[in-house]
Amino acid sequence: MKEHELWPVGLYIRNSNLYLYAFDPKHEGATSYAYSRMRTVALRYDEHYTLPEGISMDDCISDPFGVATAEARRVRVHIFNKQAFFEKEKVWPKGSVLTECEDGSIILELTIADPVAFHAWALSLGENCVVESPYELAEWVRVSHEKAMRLYREKNHEE
């Protein structure tokens, strides 16, 4: 079991899970800790701390898909059909750009820092979504769809 001395920044809920966002003075960085993985928590009232400049809750909750687990990067997604209507209605983080196309589809550009959660979201949109960039995320989604198709074919679910 690992022990950490942390300087709490705040708590937040993501995908029905409670997280502590905290600065770790030993590693000189802030990260999220899942409450469900904590065995014990001890509060220390004998010490005070000052967070380094620039550390805030915005760092961990800015990704609409999950907990920031990687370096932030810009993504571009083309969303089609009826799904475009639902995605247009959502409130996306500051800096996101949503462009409506003549055919009713939309192009969504935003910054993410949790590629695993983004991948799951893109897969959940199925045939109504194409990840256009970055290439490695687009390829990951495409390969996942191909694997699913193979599984369906193997199980005789072809029409």
Backbone as a printed PyTorch tensor [residue, N CA C, xyz], in Angstrom:
tensor([[[  0.8330,  -1.1660,   0.0000],
         [  0.0000,   0.0000,   0.0000],
         [  0.8890,   1.2440,   0.0000]],

        [[  0.5840,   2.1920,  -0.9000],
         [  1.3520,   3.4280,  -0.9930],
         [  0.8200,   4.4550,  -0.0040]],

        [[  1.7310,   5.2510,   0.5150],
         [  1.3530,   6.3710,   1.3650],
         [  1.7220,   7.6590,   0.6700]],

        [[  0.8240,   8.6190,   0.7220],
         [  1.0650,   9.9220,   0.1100],
         [  0.7660,  11.0040,   1.1280]],

        [[  1.6070,  12.0080,   1.1700],
         [  1.2600,  13.2340,   1.8910],
         [  0.8080,  14.2080,   0.8220]],

        [[ -0.4310,  14.6320,   0.9090],
         [ -1.0270,  15.4450,  -0.1420],
         [ -1.5530,  16.7620,   0.4030]],

        [[ -1.5730,  17.7390,  -0.4440],
         [ -2.1770,  19.0230,  -0.1290],
         [ -3.4640,  19.1160,  -0.9490]],

        [[ -4.6050,  18.9000,  -0.3370],
         [ -5.8740,  18.8900,  -1.0860],
         [ -6.1720,  20.2150,  -1.7740]],

        [[ -6.6710,  20.0990,  -2.9910],
         [ -7.1430,  21.2550,  -3.7370],
         [ -8.6690,  21.2520,  -3.7190]],

        [[ -9.2590,  20.0550,  -3.9230],
         [-10.7090,  19.9520,  -3.9030],
         [-11.1830,  18.5540,  -4.2330]],

        [[-12.4760,  18.3630,  -4.0870],
         [-13.1460,  17.0970,  -4.4180],
         [-14.0630,  17.3230,  -5.6120]],

        [[-14.2400,  16.2860,  -6.4270],
         [-15.1830,  16.3700,  -7.5290],
         [-15.6840,  14.9760,  -7.8800]],

        [[-16.8140,  14.9270,  -8.5500],
         [-17.4080,  13.6620,  -8.9900],
         [-17.3140,  13.5980, -10.5040]],

        [[-16.8860,  12.4530, -11.0060],
         [-16.8130,  12.2150, -12.4450],
         [-17.2490,  10.7890, -12.6840]],

        [[-18.2300,  10.6090, -13.5600],
         [-18.7450,   9.2760, -13.8930],
         [-19.0960,   8.4780, -12.6440]],

        [[-19.8050,   9.1060, -11.7250],
         [-20.2800,   8.4900, -10.4760],
         [-19.1510,   8.0900,  -9.5290]],

        [[-17.9660,   8.6170,  -9.7150],
         [-16.8400,   8.3310,  -8.8210],
         [-16.3870,   9.6240,  -8.1590]],

        [[-16.0100,   9.5300,  -6.8810],
         [-15.5130,  10.6770,  -6.1380],
         [-13.9910,  10.7240,  -6.2510]],

        [[-13.4530,  11.9140,  -6.5330],
         [-12.0100,  12.0950,  -6.6830],
         [-11.5270,  13.2320,  -5.7910]],

        [[-10.3060,  13.0640,  -5.2970],
         [ -9.5970,  14.1190,  -4.6080],
         [ -8.5480,  14.6420,  -5.5780]],

        [[ -8.5720,  15.9410,  -5.8260],
         [ -7.5230,  16.5590,  -6.6260],
         [ -6.5690,  17.1990,  -5.6280]],

        [[ -5.2930,  16.8080,  -5.6730],
         [ -4.3490,  17.2530,  -4.6510],
         [ -2.9580,  17.4550,  -5.2400]],

        [[ -2.2220,  18.3120,  -4.5760],
         [ -0.8230,  18.5520,  -4.9180],
         [  0.0380,  17.6270,  -4.0680]],

        [[  0.9900,  16.9570,  -4.7070],
         [  1.9180,  16.0680,  -4.0120],
         [  3.2660,  16.7840,  -3.9270]],

        [[  3.6160,  17.2990,  -2.7380],
         [  4.8610,  18.0700,  -2.6350],
         [  6.1150,  17.2340,  -2.9230]],

        [[  6.0530,  15.9440,  -2.6660],
         [  7.2110,  15.0790,  -2.9270],
         [  7.5100,  14.9960,  -4.4230]],

        [[  6.4580,  14.8940,  -5.2350],
         [  6.6210,  14.7770,  -6.6820],
         [  6.4280,  16.1080,  -7.4020]],

        [[  6.1170,  17.1380,  -6.6450],
         [  5.9460,  18.4890,  -7.1790],
         [  4.9510,  18.5480,  -8.3320]],

        [[  3.8200,  17.9040,  -8.1470],
         [  2.7780,  17.9330,  -9.1620],
         [  1.4210,  17.6380,  -8.5580]],

        [[  0.3830,  18.0340,  -9.2720],
         [ -0.9880,  17.7800,  -8.8310],
         [ -1.6000,  16.6880,  -9.6890]],

        [[ -2.4430,  15.8780,  -9.0710],
         [ -3.1280,  14.8190,  -9.8030],
         [ -4.4060,  14.4440,  -9.0720]],

        [[ -5.1890,  13.5750,  -9.6960],
         [ -6.4460,  13.1210,  -9.1200],
         [ -6.2610,  11.7570,  -8.4800]],

        [[ -6.9440,  11.5650,  -7.3550],
         [ -6.8980,  10.3010,  -6.6220],
         [ -8.3350,   9.8100,  -6.4440]],

        [[ -8.6110,   8.5920,  -6.8750],
         [ -9.9520,   8.0240,  -6.7380],
         [-10.2060,   7.6450,  -5.2900]],

        [[-11.2850,   8.1470,  -4.7410],
         [-11.6400,   7.8430,  -3.3570],
         [-11.8070,   6.3350,  -3.1520]],

        [[-12.3290,   5.6480,  -4.1530],
         [-12.5700,   4.2020,  -4.0360],
         [-11.2810,   3.4020,  -3.8730]],

        [[-10.1350,   4.0010,  -4.1740],
         [ -8.8520,   3.3020,  -4.0340],
         [ -8.1290,   3.6670,  -2.7420]],

        [[ -8.7150,   4.5750,  -1.9710],
         [ -8.0870,   4.9890,  -0.7090],
         [ -8.4870,   4.0260,   0.4010]],

        [[ -7.5020,   3.5880,   1.1820],
         [ -7.7790,   2.6760,   2.3010],
         [ -7.9960,   3.4420,   3.5980]],

        [[ -7.1560,   4.4230,   3.8320],
         [ -7.3030,   5.2750,   5.0150],
         [ -6.9250,   6.7060,   4.6450]],

        [[ -7.5120,   7.6310,   5.3640],
         [ -7.1980,   9.0450,   5.1760],
         [ -6.9970,   9.6400,   6.5590]],

        [[ -5.9130,  10.3350,   6.7280],
         [ -5.6310,  10.9910,   8.0090],
         [ -5.4210,  12.4770,   7.7520]],

        [[ -6.1510,  13.2890,   8.4660],
         [ -6.0090,  14.7340,   8.3370],
         [ -4.9830,  15.2330,   9.3400]],

        [[ -4.1750,  16.1720,   8.9020],
         [ -3.1560,  16.7490,   9.7800],
         [ -3.5100,  18.1990,  10.0310]],

        [[ -3.7780,  18.4830,  11.2770],
         [ -4.1450,  19.8420,  11.6470],
         [ -2.9390,  20.6470,  12.1320]],

        [[ -1.7940,  19.9770,  12.2430],
         [ -0.6050,  20.6380,  12.7800],
         [  0.2410,  21.3270,  11.7080]],

        [[ -0.1200,  21.1510,  10.4290],
         [  0.6550,  21.7540,   9.3560],
         [ -0.2480,  22.5530,   8.4280]],

        [[  0.3040,  23.6300,   7.9170],
         [ -0.3910,  24.4330,   6.9230],
         [  0.4310,  24.4080,   5.6470]],

        [[ -0.2320,  24.5810,   4.5370],
         [  0.4790,  24.5510,   3.2640],
         [ -0.0500,  25.6560,   2.3580]],

        [[  0.7540,  26.0120,   1.4000],
         [  0.3670,  26.9710,   0.3780],
         [  0.5670,  26.3030,  -0.9680]],

        [[ -0.4990,  26.2350,  -1.7290],
         [ -0.4080,  25.6190,  -3.0540],
         [  0.4560,  26.4620,  -3.9750]],

        [[  1.2280,  25.8030,  -4.8260],
         [  2.0130,  26.5540,  -5.8130],
         [  1.0830,  27.3570,  -6.7270]],

        [[  1.5820,  28.4530,  -7.2190],
         [  0.8000,  29.2900,  -8.1230],
         [  0.4020,  28.4840,  -9.3590]],

        [[ -0.8280,  28.6640,  -9.8020],
         [ -1.3020,  28.0020, -11.0160],
         [ -2.0130,  26.6800, -10.7830]],

        [[ -2.0330,  26.1640,  -9.5600],
         [ -2.7380,  24.9090,  -9.2720],
         [ -4.1830,  25.2580,  -8.9090]],

        [[ -5.1340,  24.7090,  -9.6630],
         [ -6.5440,  24.9680,  -9.3650],
         [ -7.3970,  23.7850,  -9.8080]],

        [[ -8.6400,  23.7880,  -9.3620],
         [ -9.5720,  22.7270,  -9.7520],
         [ -9.8120,  22.7240, -11.2550]],

        [[ -9.6470,  23.8550, -11.9080],
         [ -9.8290,  23.9140, -13.3620],
         [ -8.9120,  22.9370, -14.0790]],

        [[ -7.7450,  22.6530, -13.4850],
         [ -6.7870,  21.7410, -14.1110],
         [ -7.3530,  20.3360, -14.2670]],

        [[ -8.1720,  19.9030, -13.3250],
         [ -8.6270,  18.5120, -13.3630],
         [-10.0340,  18.3460, -13.8990]],

        [[-10.8250,  19.4020, -13.9490],
         [-12.2070,  19.2380, -14.3990],
         [-12.4590,  19.8440, -15.7710]],

        [[-11.4230,  20.2890, -16.4420],
         [-11.6000,  20.9280, -17.7460],
         [-11.8920,  19.9260, -18.8560]],

        [[-11.5850,  18.6480, -18.6630],
         [-11.8370,  17.6310, -19.6840],
         [-13.2630,  17.1150, -19.5230]],

        [[-14.1290,  17.2890, -20.5400],
         [-15.5180,  16.8640, -20.3980],
         [-15.7060,  15.3460, -20.3940]],

        [[-14.6600,  14.5890, -20.7000],
         [-14.8020,  13.1490, -20.8190],
         [-14.2700,  12.3660, -19.6430]],

        [[-13.4520,  12.9310, -18.8420],
         [-12.8960,  12.1500, -17.7510],
         [-11.9000,  12.9290, -16.9300]],

        [[-11.1630,  12.1910, -16.1770],
         [-10.1460,  12.7550, -15.3100],
         [ -8.8930,  12.9890, -16.1380]],

        [[ -8.2860,  14.1330, -15.9780],
         [ -7.0750,  14.4420, -16.7330],
         [ -5.9880,  13.4200, -16.4080]],

        [[ -5.6540,  12.6000, -17.4120],
         [ -4.6560,  11.5430, -17.2020],
         [ -3.4700,  11.6650, -18.1490]],

        [[ -3.5540,  12.5870, -19.0710],
         [ -2.4920,  12.7310, -20.0650],
         [ -2.3510,  14.2070, -20.4020]],

        [[ -1.3530,  14.5020, -21.1980],
         [ -1.1720,  15.8770, -21.6370],
         [ -2.3670,  16.3000, -22.4820]],

        [[ -2.8610,  17.4850, -22.2390],
         [ -4.0220,  17.9790, -22.9780],
         [ -3.6970,  18.0710, -24.4660]],

        [[ -4.6870,  17.7280, -25.2890],
         [ -4.5100,  17.8570, -26.7350],
         [ -5.8420,  18.1860, -27.3930]],

        [[ -5.7470,  18.7770, -28.5300],
         [ -6.9250,  19.2070, -29.2750],
         [ -7.4300,  18.0510, -30.1170]],

        [[ -8.7570,  17.8610, -30.1420],
         [ -9.3660,  16.8290, -30.9790],
         [-10.4210,  17.4760, -31.8720]],

        [[-10.6770,  16.8100, -32.9910],
         [-11.7040,  17.2650, -33.9450],
         [-12.5690,  16.0620, -34.2860]],

        [[-13.8740,  16.2290, -34.1000],
         [-14.8210,  15.1350, -34.2940],
         [-15.9610,  15.6130, -35.1960]],

        [[-16.3020,  14.8110, -36.1920],
         [-17.4500,  15.0880, -37.0620],
         [-18.5950,  14.2210, -36.5570]],

        [[-19.7050,  14.8670, -36.2030],
         [-20.8500,  14.1570, -35.6230],
         [-22.0420,  14.3010, -36.5620]],

        [[-22.6780,  13.1720, -36.8710],
         [-23.7300,  13.1120, -37.8800],
         [-25.1050,  12.8430, -37.2770]],

        [[-26.0940,  12.9080, -38.1840],
         [-27.4680,  12.4900, -37.9360],
         [-28.0710,  13.1130, -36.6980]],

        [[-28.9730,  12.3810, -36.0760],
         [-29.6890,  12.9030, -34.9190],
         [-28.7570,  13.1780, -33.7430]],

        [[-27.6360,  12.5190, -33.6950],
         [-26.7000,  12.7290, -32.5810],
         [-26.1780,  14.1580, -32.5650]],

        [[-26.0600,  14.7710, -33.7300],
         [-25.5710,  16.1490, -33.8020],
         [-26.4770,  17.0770, -33.0000]],

        [[-27.7750,  16.8460, -33.0650],
         [-28.7250,  17.6680, -32.3060],
         [-28.4090,  17.6170, -30.8110]],

        [[-28.1780,  16.4170, -30.2770],
         [-27.9160,  16.2600, -28.8440],
         [-26.5820,  16.8800, -28.4420]],

        [[-25.5780,  16.7030, -29.2590],
         [-24.2610,  17.2490, -28.9290],
         [-24.2680,  18.7730, -29.0040]],

        [[-25.0780,  19.3460, -29.9160],
         [-25.2030,  20.7980, -30.0060],
         [-25.8130,  21.3840, -28.7350]],

        [[-26.6850,  20.6250, -28.0960],
         [-27.3850,  21.1100, -26.9120],
         [-26.5230,  21.0870, -25.6520]],

        [[-25.4240,  20.3610, -25.6780],
         [-24.5650,  20.2450, -24.5010],
         [-23.7600,  21.5200, -24.2750]],

        [[-23.3810,  21.7330, -23.0290],
         [-22.4900,  22.8400, -22.7020],
         [-21.0790,  22.2760, -22.7020]],

        [[-20.2670,  22.7020, -23.6600],
         [-18.8990,  22.2170, -23.8040],
         [-17.9550,  23.1720, -23.0920]],

        [[-16.7710,  22.7190, -22.6940],
         [-15.8280,  23.5870, -21.9730],
         [-15.4200,  24.8160, -22.7850]],

        [[-14.9960,  25.8290, -22.0560],
         [-14.4990,  27.0500, -22.6850],
         [-13.3770,  26.6750, -23.6520]],

        [[-13.3720,  27.2970, -24.8090],
         [-12.3540,  27.0230, -25.8170],
         [-12.8050,  26.0070, -26.8620]],

        [[-13.9500,  25.3660, -26.6280],
         [-14.4770,  24.4130, -27.6120],
         [-15.1120,  25.1880, -28.7610]],

        [[-15.0110,  24.6150, -29.9520],
         [-15.6040,  25.2390, -31.1380],
         [-16.5440,  24.2300, -31.7700]],

        [[-17.7960,  24.6330, -31.9680],
         [-18.7950,  23.7770, -32.5920],
         [-19.2410,  24.4680, -33.8790]],

        [[-19.0320,  23.7930, -35.0110],
         [-19.3780,  24.3600, -36.3090],
         [-20.4900,  23.5300, -36.9270]],

        [[-21.5940,  24.1910, -37.2750],
         [-22.7080,  23.4950, -37.9200],
         [-22.4620,  23.4120, -39.4220]],

        [[-22.6990,  22.2260, -39.9750],
         [-22.5270,  22.0030, -41.4060],
         [-23.8840,  22.0790, -42.1040]],

        [[-23.8820,  22.3040, -43.4150],
         [-25.1270,  22.4430, -44.1820],
         [-26.0100,  21.2060, -44.1010]],

        [[-25.4120,  20.0210, -43.9800],
         [-26.1900,  18.7800, -43.9500],
         [-26.7610,  18.4560, -42.5630]],

        [[-26.5730,  19.3540, -41.5880],
         [-27.0890,  19.1260, -40.2380],
         [-26.0810,  18.4950, -39.2980]],

        [[-24.9650,  18.0330, -39.8460],
         [-23.9240,  17.4690, -38.9880],
         [-23.1600,  18.6190, -38.3380]],

        [[-22.2850,  18.2870, -37.4000],
         [-21.4730,  19.3120, -36.7400],
         [-20.0250,  18.8560, -36.6740]],

        [[-19.1360,  19.8160, -36.5950],
         [-17.7200,  19.5720, -36.3190],
         [-17.4730,  20.1260, -34.9190]],

        [[-16.9820,  19.2910, -34.0390],
         [-16.6870,  19.6940, -32.6720],
         [-15.1790,  19.6460, -32.4720]],

        [[-14.6130,  20.7620, -32.0460],
         [-13.1910,  20.8330, -31.7340],
         [-13.0610,  21.2180, -30.2720]],

        [[-12.3110,  20.4240, -29.5200],
         [-12.1390,  20.7050, -28.1060],
         [-10.8500,  20.1030, -27.5970]],

        [[-10.4850,  20.4880, -26.3900],
         [ -9.2710,  20.0000, -25.7550],
         [ -9.6360,  18.9360, -24.7410]],

        [[ -8.9390,  17.8030, -24.7990],
         [ -9.1690,  16.7010, -23.8640],
         [ -7.8580,  16.3250, -23.1860]],

        [[ -7.9660,  15.6910, -22.0240],
         [ -6.7660,  15.2000, -21.3300],
         [ -6.9800,  13.7830, -20.8100]],

        [[ -8.0700,  13.1440, -21.2260],
         [ -8.3350,  11.7510, -20.8610],
         [ -8.6770,  10.9840, -22.1280]],

        [[ -7.6570,  10.4840, -22.8360],
         [ -7.9160,   9.8040, -24.1030],
         [ -8.7510,   8.5370, -23.9610]],

        [[ -8.6600,   7.8510, -22.8410],
         [ -9.4400,   6.6190, -22.6460],
         [-10.9290,   6.9440, -22.5760]],

        [[-11.2850,   7.9590, -21.7990],
         [-12.6940,   8.3550, -21.6940],
         [-13.2020,   8.9220, -23.0170]],

        [[-12.3600,   9.6810, -23.7210],
         [-12.7560,  10.2110, -25.0280],
         [-13.0110,   9.0620, -26.0040]],

        [[-12.1330,   8.0830, -26.0020],
         [-12.2820,   6.9050, -26.8640],
         [-13.6170,   6.2140, -26.6030]],

        [[-13.9530,   6.0190, -25.3290],
         [-15.2200,   5.3680, -24.9690],
         [-16.4120,   6.1980, -25.4600]],

        [[-16.3250,   7.5140, -25.3100],
         [-17.4050,   8.3860, -25.7720],
         [-17.5590,   8.2870, -27.2870]],

        [[-16.4440,   8.3710, -28.0140],
         [-16.5100,   8.2920, -29.4780],
         [-17.0950,   6.9550, -29.9230]],

        [[-16.7080,   5.8640, -29.2760],
         [-17.2760,   4.5520, -29.6120],
         [-18.7690,   4.5070, -29.3190]],

        [[-19.1890,   5.1830, -28.2490],
         [-20.6090,   5.1600, -27.8830],
         [-21.4840,   5.8360, -28.9300]],

        [[-20.8990,   6.7090, -29.7420],
         [-21.6680,   7.3800, -30.7910],
         [-21.7880,   6.5230, -32.0490]],

        [[-21.0360,   5.4230, -32.0960],
         [-21.1470,   4.4650, -33.1970],
         [-21.0010,   5.0990, -34.5630]],

        [[-21.9550,   4.8010, -35.4220],
         [-21.9080,   5.2710, -36.8150],
         [-22.1770,   6.7710, -36.9600]],

        [[-22.4720,   7.4360, -35.8650],
         [-22.7880,   8.8650, -35.9160],
         [-21.5840,   9.7640, -35.6510]],

        [[-20.3850,   9.1880, -35.6580],
         [-19.2140,   9.9750, -35.2820],
         [-17.9770,   9.4870, -36.0210]],

        [[-17.1730,  10.4460, -36.4740],
         [-15.8570,  10.1440, -37.0350],
         [-14.8550,  11.0710, -36.3580]],

        [[-13.8730,  10.4920, -35.6930],
         [-12.8000,  11.2900, -35.1080],
         [-11.8650,  11.6480, -36.2540]],

        [[-11.6770,  12.9390, -36.4760],
         [-10.8480,  13.3940, -37.6000],
         [ -9.3960,  13.6320, -37.1940]],

        [[ -9.1920,  14.0880, -35.9640],
         [ -7.8190,  14.3070, -35.5000],
         [ -7.8220,  14.3660, -33.9770]],

        [[ -6.6930,  14.0360, -33.3670],
         [ -5.4120,  13.6570, -33.9520],
         [ -5.4710,  12.2330, -34.5210]],

        [[ -4.5440,  11.9480, -35.3820],
         [ -4.5380,  10.6750, -36.1010],
         [ -4.5660,   9.4690, -35.1660]],

        [[ -3.7440,   9.4820, -34.1050],
         [ -3.6610,   8.2930, -33.2470],
         [ -4.9810,   7.9900, -32.5450]],

        [[ -5.7480,   9.0110, -32.1660],
         [ -7.0660,   8.7590, -31.5580],
         [ -8.0560,   8.2820, -32.6130]],

        [[ -8.0150,   8.8930, -33.7930],
         [ -8.8960,   8.4620, -34.8810],
         [ -8.6400,   6.9970, -35.2280]],

        [[ -7.3770,   6.6300, -35.2870],
         [ -7.0040,   5.2530, -35.6190],
         [ -7.4370,   4.2820, -34.5240]],

        [[ -7.2980,   4.6770, -33.2660],
         [ -7.7050,   3.8290, -32.1400],
         [ -9.2080,   3.5390, -32.2110]],

        [[-10.0090,   4.5550, -32.4960],
         [-11.4620,   4.3650, -32.6110],
         [-11.7740,   3.4720, -33.8050]],

        [[-11.1240,   3.7240, -34.9380],
         [-11.3730,   2.9190, -36.1430],
         [-11.0450,   1.4500, -35.8980]],

        [[ -9.8940,   1.1760, -35.3020],
         [ -9.4820,  -0.2030, -35.0360],
         [-10.4530,  -0.8670, -34.0610]],

        [[-10.9190,  -0.1400, -33.0720],
         [-11.8890,  -0.7020, -32.1150],
         [-13.1860,  -1.0860, -32.8140]],

        [[-13.6510,  -0.2410, -33.7370],
         [-14.8560,  -0.5720, -34.5100],
         [-14.6240,  -1.8180, -35.3660]],

        [[-13.4540,  -1.9200, -35.9740],
         [-13.1480,  -3.1010, -36.7940],
         [-13.1340,  -4.3740, -35.9460]],

        [[-12.5660,  -4.3090, -34.7590],
         [-12.5430,  -5.4780, -33.8680],
         [-13.9590,  -5.8860, -33.4900]],

        [[-14.8150,  -4.9140, -33.2180],
         [-16.2080,  -5.2190, -32.8790],
         [-16.9160,  -5.8800, -34.0640]],

        [[-16.6570,  -5.3850, -35.2660],
         [-17.2700,  -5.9880, -36.4580],
         [-16.8370,  -7.4380, -36.6220]],

        [[-15.5540,  -7.7130, -36.3970],
         [-15.0560,  -9.0960, -36.4960],
         [-15.7600,  -9.9940, -35.4930]],

        [[-15.9270,  -9.5040, -34.2720],
         [-16.6090, -10.2970, -33.2440],
         [-18.0440, -10.5990, -33.6500]],

        [[-18.7420,  -9.6230, -34.1920],
         [-20.1220,  -9.8450, -34.6330],
         [-20.1670, -10.8610, -35.7730]],

        [[-19.2270, -10.7540, -36.6910],
         [-19.1940, -11.7080, -37.8090],
         [-18.9190, -13.1260, -37.3000]],

        [[-17.9960, -13.2610, -36.3580],
         [-17.6610, -14.5660, -35.7960],
         [-18.8480, -15.1940, -35.0750]],

        [[-19.6890, -14.3660, -34.5150],
         [-20.8590, -14.8680, -33.7690],
         [-22.0960, -14.9800, -34.6650]],

        [[-21.8820, -14.8970, -35.9930],
         [-22.9620, -15.0310, -36.9760],
         [-24.0530, -13.9980, -36.8100]],

        [[-23.6830, -12.7900, -36.5330],
         [-24.6760, -11.7240, -36.4210],
         [-24.7630, -10.8890, -37.6770]],

        [[-24.2040, -11.3720, -38.7620],
         [-24.3030, -10.6370, -40.0220],
         [-25.7090, -10.7380, -40.5640]],

        [[-26.1200,  -9.6690, -41.2180],
         [-27.4310,  -9.7300, -41.8800],
         [-27.2470, -10.0200, -43.3500]]])
